[in-house]
Amino acid sequence: MIRRFGGDEVPKFRSCLRSVAMLAGTFGALAAGAVVQIGSDLAYCALVFANALTFIGSAAVLVKLPKLQPLPSPREEGRWIALEDKPYVAFAVLDGIMWIQSEVLSFALPLWVVLHTDAPRWFVGPAIAVNTLMVVFLQIRTSRGVKSSTVAGRATRRAGPAFLIGKTVIATAS
């Protein structure tokens, strides 16, 4: 089997993947918003059961994928070889910090809406859905010009302040 992945298509692939993942997450957020509004044990149990079914569905898809052997490593010097690449480690740490924004949207924002605002509990789902729609419609478009790691680095540097401003707006929105 021939593996073809990389080059100019990586940003587009990742953008599509992120858009699909966000879209799937929106359905979960809308369901969770409804369950939080209902607030019954039965509704929560049904949501957990439905989520378990999605994992079973994912497993069914995964077992149908072709089995690929790992690509040979250019250097066999141990499992921690990546830590020798200081720019990569710096990028990985900063990228991890940038990904905190996703956790804020998924966990902190819904808890804040439910516990510290007078907004109806069902509002959590549509709030996340609006974000998802923006990602789905803008993710691929904004990543079009990203054709190298240098351009990706510049895009990430621009995204940092945008996330900071966005999270500051959320924090002061009460």
Secondary structure, 3 states (H helix, E strand, C coil): CCCCCCHHHHHHHHHHHHHHHHHHHHHHHHHHHHHHHHCCHHHHHHHHHHHHHHHHHHHHHHHHCCCCCCCCCCCCCCCCHHHHCHHHHHHHHHHHHHCHHHHHHHHHHHHHHHHHCCCCHHHHHHHHHHHHHHHHHHHHHHCCCCCCHHHHHHHHHHHHHHHHHHHHHHHCCC
